[in-house]
């Protein structure tokens, strides 16, 4: 009889536990918050300034971008609150069947384990260096719908896609066409960030959208650890120039406040063109002689291999312009090129910065790093 009473008590406790689990959980996702926006807390961000995420009881989230885009993320099984933010894009979870027209954004979504949500892309299989994406395209899980400047609207309509993520290169006419088809458009603003690691931190925004916050936080912390470790090392006095030359012979150098120039500084080096394009991001077109005057004493060159001509040897590089052979870095054999996937894998920027430091510390026997290779 005693054991029977104990068994009944244990069964009752288990029933109470099950009922409690059905009625709510630690994040407050209970019926009492259905259709209501009751603020809980905001996402913690270390570097990113171009987005924010607020969390609400019941699992609701509100994300805001610097271009005034507002996204209301509604958890599965919950109603859209009547007091939702004005003009908010409503994203109903689970988020599936989306179009992503940005290789860096795709790399972030893939790195947090949400690649299956992407069914459409504006880059064909031969454009990709990310194996998971190539496999998705060849297996039919993802479909190429044409370039971002002229996508196949019929294919997009047939797919039933209602949400798309683009870079800020999206043209007004394409945006208008897509919106007329009923798609909500979100422009990724990570390229506007000041700090290189902020670009990785945008994984947290996608983590919120796909309920992959833990994965996103782990990704960011792993990349940020490279920066924390590098900050403990002494700075070097070595200078680095970064540029590329187009097939037509036009030279573009990274501006002084571009994120890639900042990557050099975070690695412990000094950007050789620190007085060129001050306050500007991206690149600046320069005459060859003007560039030479600024870069002739640079200890290292990082050539943006995928953007311009693609030299295979040091002789190929010098053939682009004979004057390049008189740069100190060229004479000493310190011309390094970025790997072809450099601009696709935004999720690895911390590791890329670490590679720059490894380059600065490398001896003549080192020919290849993860994201850089030396021209011989």
Secondary structure as UniProt FT lines:
FT   HELIX           2..23
FT   TURN            26..27
FT   HELIX           31..33
FT   TURN            34..35
FT   STRAND          39..42
FT   STRAND          51..56
FT   HELIX           57..59
FT   STRAND          61..65
FT   TURN            66..67
FT   STRAND          70..74
FT   TURN            76..77
FT   TURN            82..83
FT   TURN            86..87
FT   STRAND          89..92
FT   STRAND          98..101
FT   HELIX           103..111
FT   TURN            112..113
FT   HELIX           115..117
FT   STRAND          118..121
FT   HELIX           125..127
FT   HELIX           131..139
FT   STRAND          143..144
FT   TURN            148..149
FT   HELIX           153..159
FT   STRAND          163..166
FT   TURN            168..169
FT   HELIX           172..180
FT   TURN            181..182
FT   STRAND          184..187
FT   HELIX           190..192
FT   HELIX           196..201
FT   HELIX           203..209
FT   TURN            210..211
FT   HELIX           213..230
FT   TURN            231..232
FT   STRAND          239..245
FT   TURN            247..248
FT   STRAND          251..254
FT   TURN            256..257
FT   HELIX           259..266
FT   TURN            267..268
FT   STRAND          270..271
FT   TURN            272..275
FT   TURN            278..279
FT   STRAND          283..286
FT   HELIX           288..295
FT   TURN            296..297
FT   STRAND          300..303
FT   TURN            305..307
FT   HELIX           314..319
FT   HELIX           322..326
FT   HELIX           328..331
FT   TURN            332..333
FT   STRAND          335..338
FT   TURN            340..344
FT   HELIX           346..348
FT   HELIX           349..361
FT   TURN            364..365
FT   STRAND          372..374
//
